[in-house]
C-alpha cells in the first residue's frame, strides 16, 4: 500500500487562557486539551435547522451537504481520506471532497457508528470501507504536525475537535465512536473558519502503526458539523522526515490544437521522490505578467474563451503532496487564429452526474464541468420517469440543479448536455438513475409533561434537580430548563439530554423557581412542568460536609464536593459526562482537607 510521508514541525505555544490547560497553538487558533470540557451548547438548536437536522439523523436520513471544507492544502502536512493521493474507488465524494456534513455534537450525536467517515451519506459509503490495507496512510512521527483546511464556505466556527483511535482498536472493523478518544480542541471563537486555516496537532508518542484521526469542524451558525478522517501510520523516534524535495521541471510545453478562441496545452510529466499530485498553469497576454489560470492533475489543459489573433504565453509548474513546487517550465508562446471561422466544435460531454441529496420530493444534481474550444455557456438537464422518454426540465448555467416537486418512492433517470455560445451541443452524459425516498409524515405531537420535578441536593451556590422522564410517540431528545427568582420572569438556562441537572453559580439565601419542558426530534415542546421553588442555604465559612460529587454534574471553579470519603475543590468550571475517573483529574479537581 502506498504511503505519504510527512514530518514534525516546531511546536508553538499560545498565550495562556484562564481555567483551561493549554497545548499547542499560535497563529492557528487556541488549542486546548479537552479532557474536561463539553462542547458549548447552542440553545437554539431545538429550533429551526437544529431540530430538523437532529430529526433527520434520528430517522437515519443523511443531512444535506452544501460543500464547505476538508483537510488538505493551506500548508497541511496531512490529507483527509477523500483527497489523499493514491486512494481509489472513492465514488461521488471525489467530486465534492468538502461536503462531509452531518449533525454536530459528536460523539453524543452525529453520524451513526459504521458511517462516521462518510458523515452518514449513503452516496459516499465508499469512505466507510475499513481494513488495515484499504487506505493510503500519512506517515507521521510523534509530535506536532500541521493540519491545514481548504474552505469553500468558511462558516463562523465554534471549534474544531480532533480525535484519535484508541490503542488496541480494530482496523478491520467499521469505525465506531467507541474507537475514538479526544486528542485536542481548537477554539473558533465565533470567527470565520479561514481565520485559523491551520492547526498544530500533537500526535501522541504512545502509539505505533496504523491509527485514524477524526476531525470534527463544528460551525456556529448552524447545528451541523463537518467530519474528516485522516489515516496515519505513526513511526516512533522521528523515523519519518518531512518531504522537502521539489518535483522536476515540466518540459515540452506545446499546443496540440490552437483555434481563434482556445489553446489545447500538453507537456511531459514531471517526476518526484514521493509523487507529483498536480500542475499549476499560468498565462500571460503579450508582455503582461503571468497569472495562474488552472490547477490540473494531468498533463493537458484546454484554455478556452480567448481572443482571436492574440499572443499568449504559458508556463507550467509541478506540485507534490507536501506542497513543494518545481521551477516553472520554459515559457511557451502561441498566437490564436484569426476569428474568421464559424465555431462548429461541440463541448465535451458532462461527466460524474450524481445526487448530493435525495429526499422524498427532490434530487439535488451535480456534475463535472464540460470543456469547449470557445467556452461552455450552459447545460440542458433532461429527466425521464422509470422507462419513459427523456424531457428537458432545466437549462442551468452552472454545474448543479435542484429538481423539486417530485413524487415519493419513484425512480427517475437524468442526463445532462453541455451547450456553447454557437449553439453546439455535446453528447449527453451517462444516464444517472435515482429513486426518491419514501414519503414521511410530519411529527406534530408534543411529548408528555415532565413530572416529579424535585431537588436532590442544595448548597449555598447550587441546586441539583431531577424529574421523571417524559414520553413521546417518536421519542424525547432533551429537556429545556427555565429558572426565575422568587418574583422574576422565567428564562431558559439549559438544554439537557437526561433527567438531571445541577444549576451552579447561585446566590446564597435566595429563592429560585424552576420548571422543565420536554422536546422531541421534530422540535415539538411539551407544556411546562409544575413549578418547583427552592431556597439556597446561607453561605458559611465552615461548610462541614460537602455534597456528594455527581459525575454528570455542572460545577463552578471553587465548588467543593465529597467522593469516597475524600473532599475535593473544583479547579475550573466544567460539566461532567458520567466518567467516574474525572474526580482524579488534577486539571479538574484538587484534594482538600
N, C-alpha and C positions, 0 to 999 in steps of 0.2 A: 504494500500500500504506500503511495507517495506521501511525503510529508512536507510541511513548510517549517522552516527553522527561523525562530526569532529569538532575540537575546534580551537580557535585562537592561534597563536604563536606570540612571541615577534616581534615587528616591528624593522627592522634595517634600518638605514639611509645611503644612498650613499653619497660620496663626491660631493659637488655642481658642476654642469655643467653650464657654462655661457649661459645666454639668454634663459634658459628653466626652468620653475618651477619644483621642484623635488617632488617626492613622495617616496615610499619605494624602497629600492634597496639592496645593499650589494653584497654578493658573487654571487647572482643570476642575475647579469646584471643590467644596469642602467634603472630605471623605471621612466617615466615622465608622468605627466598628459597632455594628448594630446588634450587639448581643442583648440589649436591654430595651429596645425601642420598637413599638409597633408603628406601622405607617400612619401618618397623620390622618384622622377621619375626615372625609368630605361629607359633611352633614347633609348636603343637598343631594347626595347620591340616591336617596329614596324618591327623588322627584325626577321627572322628565327622563333624560337619556340614561341616568344611572340605573333607575329601576328597570327600564327597558332592557339594557344590556345584561343586568343580573338575571332578569326573567328568561332571556334567550339562552344564557348559559345553563340555567337550571333546567330548561327544557331540552338541552342537548343541541341547540342551534348555534352555529358559529356567528360571532358578532361581525358586522360589516367591516371590511378593510378599506382604508382610504389612503394608503401609501404614504408613509411618513418617515421611516428611518431604519438603519441597520448598522451593525458593527463592521467596519472596513472603510478605508480611506481616512482622511483627516490625520495622516501620520500614524495610523493604527499599526501596531506590531502584529495583531491577530485579526482574523476574519471570521465572521459567522459562517455557520454550516452552509447556508444557501448561496454564499458568494466565494467560498474557498476554492481556489484553482485546483482542478483535478477531480472535484466531486461531480458525479454524473447521475443521469436518470433522476433529475430534480423535479420534473413535472412543471406545472404552471408557475411555481414560485420563481423560476429563473427569469420570468418576465417582469416581476414586481417584487424584488427581494425586500423592499421596505414595508411590506404590507402585513406583517405578522402581528395583528392587533386582536385583542380579546379583552374581556372584563378584567379590571385591575384588582389589586388586593391580594395577590398571591402571597402565601400559599392557601389562605383561607378560602379564596375564590379564584377565578381564573380558569385556564384550560383544564379539562379532565385529565386524570392520570392516563398515560399512554398516548396522549395527544398534545403534550407540552411543546414539543419542538415545532409543530405546525400551528400552534396557538388555537387548536381546535377546528381548523378549517379542513374539511374533507377534500377540497381540491388540491391541498398541499400535503396530503398524508404521506407522501414520499419522505418528508423530513422526519417522520416518526419511526422510520425503519431504524432499528438499533441492534447492531452487533459490534464486536470488537474490531472488525475489519471493514465495516461499511463506509466509514467516512475518513477523509484525509485529516490528519492531525496537525495542529500548530505545535511544533516542538518548542518548548519553553524550559528555562531553568527556574528554580525557585527565586522569588524576589519580585521587585517592582517591574511592571510592564505597562505599556501604554495601550489602552483600548480607545480607539477613535470611532466616532459615529459619523455616518453620512445621513444628513437630514433632508428630506424633500418637503416636509412641513414641520418646522421647528416649534411645536406647541410650547406654551408655558408649562414648566415642568415642576412637579412636586419633588421627585427624587428618582435616582436610578439605584436598583439593588442588584448586587452580584452574588450569585450562589455557586457552590461547587459541590459535586457529588462526594458523598462520604467515603471514607476508607472502607473497603470491603464491598462496595456497590457492585452490582452485576451488570457488566457492559453488554451482555447478550439478552437482556430483558428490556421491555419498553420502559421509557423514562417515567418515573413515579415521583410525585412531590416528596415522598418519604426518602428518596435517594439524595436529596439536597440539604445542605446546611448553609446558612448565611455566611458570606465571605466579607463583603464590605457594602457600605451605602454611600452614595454621592448625593449631596443636597442640591436640588434645583433652585431653591429659594424663590419659586414662582416666576422665574425668568424664562425667556425663550431658550429652547434646548441648545441652540448653537452658541449660546453664551459660554457653555462648557463643552466644546467639541471633543475633548479628550479627557480620559480619566486614568489616573495612576492606580492600578490594582495590584495587590501583592499576592503572588502565587505561593501557597504555603510550602514549607520545606519538609513537612511530614508525609508527603505523598510522592510516589514514583510511578510512572507509567501513564496509562490512559485514564483521563477524567473528563467530565463535561462541565463547563461553566455556563450557567444560565443568567442572562442579563434581562432584567425587567425594568423598562422605562415607564414610570408612572407619570402620565400627563396630568396637569392640574385643571384644565378646562373641560375635561370630560371624565366619566367614570372608567375609562379604558386605559389599557397599558399595551406596550409592545414587547414581545418576547423573542429573544435571540439566543440560540445555543451555540457555544464555541467548543469545538473538540480540541483537547490539548494532550500532548504527550510530555509529561514532566520528567526532565532528566536532571538528576542530582549533581551537586558540585559544580554547577556552572558549565556543564558539558556543552550545552548549546550556545552558539555565538551569533550575534546579530549579523544579518546579511548586509554588507556594505559595498558589495561589488556590483557595478552597473552593467547593464547589457551592452553588447556590441552595437556599433552604429548601424542603423538600417542602410542598405545600399540599393543601387539600381532603381531609384525612384523614376517612374516613367508614366506616360499616359497610354492606356490601351485603346482609348477612343476619345476624341475631342469633337464636340459639336459647338454650335453657336451659344448654347446655354449650359453646357456641362463638360467636366473633365473627369474621366474614369482613371483613377490612380492605382498603381500597383508597385510593389517593392519586394526586395528579398528579405526574408525573415532574419531577425537578429538572434543571437544566442546569449545565454546567461547561465551562470553556475547553478541557479535554482530554478530558472524558468521564466520566460517572458510572459507577462499577463496581458499586454496591450500596447497600443501605439498612440501617440499624440500627433495629430495632423495640424499643421499651421499653414496659413495662406497670407500672401501679401499681394496688393494690387500695384503693378508698375514698380515704383521705387519706394512705396509706402512701407510701414512697419508690419512685421508679422503678428498675427493673432491666431489663437487656437480656434479651429472650426469643428473639430471632432476628436473623440476618443473611440478607438475601434479595437477589437480583439484580434482581427485577422490582418492580412497583408494587402487589402484592397479597400478603396473608398471612392464612392461616386459623389463628386461635388457638383451640385445642381443649382439652378436659379442664378446662373452667372450672366454677365453682359456679353453681347456679341462683339467680336473684333476687339477684344480687350486682353492685355498682357497680364498674366498671373504668375506668381512664384510660389512654390510649395517646398516644405521641408518636413521630415518625419523624425520623431524621437521614440525610442523604445523604453518601456517601463516594466519593472519586475514586481513581484508580490510585496516586497519590502518597501516599495516606493522609490527605488533607485532609478534614475533616468540616464539614458545614454546621451552622448553628444548628438546634436542634430545632424541629419543626413546632409549630403551635398544638395544645394538648392536646385530644384528643377523648375525651369521656366517654360511657359506654354502660352500661346495666344489662341483664344477661342475663334471659331469660324465666323465669317460674316453672316448676319441674320437675314439671309435671303431665302432660306428654305422653309417649307411647311413642316411643322412638328407632327410626325406620324408615329412616333415611338410611344407605345403604351407603358405605363408604370409596371413595376414588378407586382406580383400577387401578394396581398397581405398575408402574414403568417401568424401562427400562435393564437388563433382565436380561442378565447376561453371566458369563463364567467368568474368575476371577482366575488359575486354573491348571488345566490339564487333564493328567492322567497316563494311564497305561495302565489304571488301576483306579479313578480318581476324577475328579470335576468339582467345583471349588470355586466355587459360585454366589454372586452378589452382585446387588443391585438397589437402586433408589432407593425410599425410604420412601413409602408411601401416606399420604394425609391423610383425616381424618374429623371430622365436627362434634363428636363426643364424644371420640374417640380410638381409634386402631388398637391392638388387643391382640395381634395375631399374624398369621401368614401360613400359607397352605397351599401346599406345593410339590408339584406333580404332574409325573410323568415318563412318557414313552412311549418305546418302543424301535422305531426305524425308523418304519413307518407304523401301528404298533399303537395301541390305545386308551390314554388317559391314566389313571394311577392315582396316588393320593396316596402320597407317600413320607415326608413330614415336616411338622411344624407348628411351625416356629421362631417365637420372639417377636421376633428381630432381623431385619436385612436381609441375612443371609448364611446359607448352608448348604453343608456339605461332603458331597457324595453319594459314598460309597465302596463298595467291593465290586463294581465294575462290570466288564464284560468288555472286554478289549483290542480296539482297532480296530473299535469298534462305534458306530453312530450313535444318539444319544439326542436327545429333544426335551423341553424343560421349559417350564412356565408357572407363574405364581405368582398367588395370590389373597389379598387383604387381608381381615381379619375384625375387627369391632369388638366391644365388650363385650355388645351386644344380640344378637350373632349374625348381624348383617348382613354379607353377603359381597360384595366388589367383583366387577366383571367380571374375567376372567382377563387377565393381562399378554399382550403379544405373545409368541408362541412363540419360544423360543431353541433353536437346533439346534447340536449339537456332536458331534464324533467323538473318542472316546478314542484315545490314542496306541497304537501297536503295542507288543506285549509285548517286553521286553528281558531278556536273560539276565544273571545276576549274574556279574561277573568275580571268580573266586576264585584265579586263577593268579598267583603272585608272579613278579616279574622274576628274571632270572638274577643270579648273584652278581657284583658288580663285581670286575674282575681288574686286575692290574698296578698296584696302589697303590704310588706311589713319591714321593720328594722331588725336586723340581726346583730348589729354592733354599732356603738357610737363612741366617739371621743370628742374632745373639745374642738377638733378641727375636721372631723369626718363622720360620715354616716354610711353604713353598708345596708343596701336594700336587697330584697328578694321578692319574688312573686311566682304565682302558678302560671305555667305555660298556656298560651292561647292555642286555639285550633283554627284550621283554615282548610277549605276544600282543595287548595293546591299546595299549601304549606307556608308556614310562617318563616320569614327570613331574618327578622330582627324586631327590636323594640325601641321605641322612642321615649326618652325620659324628659319630663318637664319639671322645673323647680320654680318655686316662688317663696318669698319671705312671708311673714305672717299675714300681711295685707297687700303685698305687691302682686303684679301680674305674672302669670306663668311664662317661662321661656325655656326652649329646648336646650338641654345641656349635654346630651349624649345620644348616640345610636349604638346599641349593643346586640350581639347575636344570641346571647344566653339570657338566663332569668335572674342574674345577679348584677349588681353594680355598686362600686364604692365611690361615693362622692367626697372628694377631699378638698382641702383649702377653705373649709367653712369657718365661720366666726364662732367663738365660744359664747355660751349663754344666749343663743339666738334660735328663734323658732323658724323652721323651714317646712314647706308643704311640697309634696311630691305626687305625681301621677304618671302612669305608664300607658302607652298605646302600642298595639301590635301592628306590624307591617308585613304584607306578603310580597311575593316576587313581582306582581303586577303593579305594586305601589298603592294598593288599597290599604287604608288605615282604619283600625278599629276605633270605636269610641274610647274615651279615656277611662282608666280605672277609677275606683273610688279614691278620693284624696287622702293621703296619709300625712299627718303632722308629726314633727319630731323637734325636740329642743335639745341642742347640744349642751353638754355639761360645762361648768365653769372651768377655765384654764387653771392649771396648778403647776407649781414648780416641782412637786413631788408626785409624779403620776402614779406611782405604785405599780400595779400590774398592767402591762400594756395589752392591747387587743391581739388576738391570735393572728398571725400572718396569713393572708389569703393569696395563694399563688396566682390567682386571676385578678387580684385587686389593683386599684389605681392608687399610687402613693405620691405624696409631695416630699421634696427634699426636707429632711428633718423629722419626718414621721417615725414613730417608734413602735415596734411590734415584738411579740414573743413567739418563739418557734422551738419546739423540742427542748424546753427548759432554759433557753438562752434568749437574751434580749438583743435587738438589732435596731440601728438607726439608718434611715434611707439616705444614701449618698447623693442621689439625684432623683428628679421627678420621673416616674415611669409607670407603665401599666403592664402587669404580668400576663402571660399566655397559658398558665397552667403548669409550667415546668417547675417541679419542686427543687431543682438544683439551683435556681436563681438566688435563693437565700444565701448561698455560699459564694456568690459572685461579688468580689470586693469592689467592683465598679458600681454595684447597686446598693449593697448593704455592708455596714461595718458593725462588728460586735461591740456592745456596750455593757456596762455593769447593770 
